[in-house]
Every structure is written in structure tokens, then in C-alpha cells.
């Protein structure tokens, strides 16, 4: 999927936004393996090019959530006190909203568009990383090597940078792959509702929205982007299990 998104301009056989009214709702054929939509646009081309905004939005939103959420959670868990109480209070407020609803509220305030969609999904996922980073920092700050470093005169920031953060990267990386799968579903849902990528730009969520009218006449038009979303999410879940086996030997037996 990632390679398809990168090579989309060269892999797509047709212009994904060019309309061919004379070929509208054409059945799958040699010229159009997945047929055409109600505007005569090649479905395969739109599916290939639509992978780019979907995966790009998910990756950038997870990057934003990871950087901000992990930083907030690490500082709160390591230093504790009032910093932890205040930051976790805001995180708990964000967690009280369902993820899709929180993203929907944010994008409704910011407005539709690719950049606002990335920000909305990224902000809504910050609590996932903040809670994980806080729990990791709470555990690591009491480890012997951290206490020894502080006893030998190392500063708090040095211990945090050299000993605490490196030991948090593995679990946070696993969380990132899991969250990216969730981000793809959220991104597609917002695009389906009209708050994400705007037509006629190709996007999997937009394609599902446009194909809903032909559910009984041409259900295959709706199935293609839906299957792409499902396959991508399953692939990321498999990747998550593989990373967990690699980074946590104790989990290999449970995941076998």
C-alpha cells in the first residue's frame, strides 16, 4: 500500500479526476479493470491515487500525536507533582470523548481540508500516546540505573534523555503502528462525512461516500475502497504484532 501511494502518479492508468460521461458506470473490462463511476472516472486510478492522501494523512497525524502526546506523558510521568496533575486532567477530558467525535469537533471548528484533517486526527490521538508515555515514565524512573545515575550526580534532563526516553521508544513505536490503523479509519470516516478530502480529489472515504448511491446497482464500486481500507488496517495490525514479537520476547508465546 505504501509503495502504491508513492508510485501512484505512474501506476494509475488514467487521470483520476478526468470525467468521461459517455463511459459512466461502465462494467469492469480490459480497459477499466474496476469499471468507472457515475462521472466516467476510472475506479482503479482513483483507488490507486486515493491511497496517497489516506496514508499521508494517517502517517502525519500519528507523527503529530506521537511527538506531542509522548512529550506530555513523559514529562508528567517522570517529574510528577502538579505538572502531572494538570496535564493528565486535560488528557482525561480529551479521553472522555469518543475518538471520531473528538476529531469531528476539531475539524468542524478548523474547517474542511487536508491540513485541518491532519491536525484534527492528530490532536484527537494525543491522549493515546500521553497515557502510554506516562505509564512508561512512571515505571522507568524507579529503575536502578536511573536512581544510580541521579546518585552519581547526573542531571534530571540528562537521565531523562540518555536512559528513560531510549527505553520508551519500543512500546511507543508499537503504539504508533496500532494508532495509524485507527487513524486510517478515522480519516476515511471524516472524509465520508464531508469533513476531510473534498471531491473531486480521490480518497478512499470520498469514494465510499460517492458510491453509496449505487449500492444496489453497482455494489462493486463501493467494495473496492472499502476492501482497500480493510486490507490496510489488517496489514498494520499484523505489523504491530510483528514489532511486539521483536521488541518484547515475553509476548511471543501469547501472540503465536
N, C-alpha and C positions, 0 to 999 in steps of 0.2 A: 504493500500500500504506500509506503514511504517512497519507494523508487518510482511508483506510478505517479505520485504527486510531483516529484522532482522533474520527471520527464514528460509531464502532461502536454506541454505545447508540441512536442514531437511525436507523442504516441497517439494523440487524438486524430482520427481520420478526417474530421470535418471541423469547421468553425462552430463552437458550441452555442453561439448566440445567433447565428445566421438562420433566418426563417425561410422555409420553403413550403409555402401554403399548399402548393399542388401535391405535396407528399405528406400532408398532415395525417397523423395516426396510422402510418404505414406499418404493416406487419413486419416482423423480423425477416430479413432477406440477406443475400450476399452483400449487397451494397450497404445495408443498415442492419448489422447483426442483432441489435436490440430494438430495431424499429425506430419510429420517430414519434414525437409528442404532438400535442394539438396545434403547435405552430410549425410543424415540419422540421424541427431541430433534431439532429441525430442524438439519440439517447445515450449511446455508448460514448460519444465525445463529451457529452455533458457529465456523464458519470466519471470519466477519467479526469477531466479538468476540475470537477467538483471536489475531488479528493484533496486538492491543494488548499483551498480556504478552510475546509473542515479540519484537516490535520494541523494546518498552520495555527488556526485559532486555538485548538486544543493544546498544542505544544506551548505557545506563548502564554496562554492563560495559566497553565500549570507552572511555567517558569516564574511568572509574577507571584503566584500563590506560594510557591516553594521559597522564594527569596524572602518575601515579607513575613509569611507565616513562620518559617523556621527561625528567622531572626528574632521575632517577637517571643516565640516559645522558648528559645534557648536562653535569652536574657531573663525571661520571667522565671524559668526553672532553675537557672544557675544562681542568680542573685537573690531570688525570693523577696520576701518583705512586701512593702507597699507596691513596688513595681509589678510583682506577680499578681497581687490582688486586683489592681486597676486593669492591667492588660487582660487578665483572664475573665474579668467581668464583661468587657467588651466582646471577647471571644464567645462567651456563653450566650450573650444576647444574639450574636450572629448565628450561633448553633440552634437557637430556638426557632429559626425559620427553616423550612424545607429548602434544599439547595436550589432547586429550579425556581421556586418562588422568590428567593432572595436575589438570584441573578435576574429574574424578570423585573423585580422592583428597581434594581440598579440600572438596567438598560432602559427602563421606561423613563427614568429621570435623565439619563445621559442622552437618550435618543438612539435610533437605529443606526446601524453601520458596523463595519468590520472592526474598527478600532474600539468603539464603545462596547461591542460584543466581547472582545478580548478582555477589556477591563472588567466588565460585569462578571464574566465567568471566573476570571482570576480572583477578584475580590471575594466572591462567594465561596471560593475554595480555601481561603486563608485559614479558617478555623481548623481544617483537617490537618494541615501541617503544623499549626501552632500547638495543638493539643499533643501531637506526637513528639514534637521537639521538646516541649516542656517535660513530658514524662521521661524522655531520654536524659535530659539535663539533670533532672532530679536524681536519677539513678547514678549517673556518671560522676556527679560532684562529690559523692561519698566514697568513691573508689580509692584504693590505697595509693595508686600512682598520682592521683590528683592531690590527696592530702600530703603525700611526700613532697610533691613539687612546691606546694604552698609552705610547707615546713622549712624547705631549703631556701626560701626567700624569693621564689618566683612570683611575679605579679599575677593578679587575677586575670587580666586580659591575656597574658602570655599562656597561662594554664588553659584558659578557655580556647585559645587559638591553636595551641600545639597538642593538647591532649583530649579535650572534650569534643570539639567540633569534628575532628577526623573520625572519631568513633561513632558519630551520629550519621555519617554520610551513607552508610549501607542501608539502614532502615528507611531513611528519608528517600533514597533512590527507589526502593521498592514501593514506597508510598506514592512516588511520582508517577510510576507506570500505572498503578491502580487508579490514581486520580485522573490520569489522561483518558482512560477509558470512560470514566464518569463525565469528563469534560466534553468528549465527543457526543455523548448522549444529550447533555445539557445544551451544547451548541446547536445540534440538529433540532432539538425541541424549540429553542428560541427562534431559529430560522423558520421552522414550520409555523410558528405563531406570528411571524412577520416582524420580529424584533432583531433579526440577525442580518445575514446577507440578503440584499434586496434583488429581486428579479430585474432584468433577465440574467444576471450573473449566475452561473451554475453552482449549485451547492446541494449536498445530499438532502438536507432538511427542506430546502426550497423545492427540490424535485418531488419529494413525498407530498408536499402541500399542493403542488400543481397537478399531481396525478390522482389526487383523491376523488376528483370529479368523474374519473373514468374507471373507478374501482370495479364495476360490473362489466364494462365493455372491454377494457384493456387493463386487467389487473397486473400484467407483467410490467407495465411502466412504473407502477408503484413498488413492485417487488425488487427491482434492480437496486435502487438506492437503499432500500430497507436491508437487503442482504449485505450490501457493502458496509453499512453501519454495524450490523451484527458480526460480520466476519472480522472487522477491525477491532471491535470491543473484545471478542473472544481471543484474538491474537495477542492483545495487550494483557489479558488475564493470564494467558499461557506464559508470556514473557515475565509477568510478575512472579508466577510460580517458579520459573527457572532461576530468576535472580534470588528468590528466597532460598532455594536449594543451594545456590552457590555461596551466598553470604552467611547462611545460618545452617550449619551441619545438623543441628538438632531437629530441624524441620523436615529433613529429607525423608525420614520414615513416615511422618504424618501425611506428606504430600504424595508419597509413592502410590 
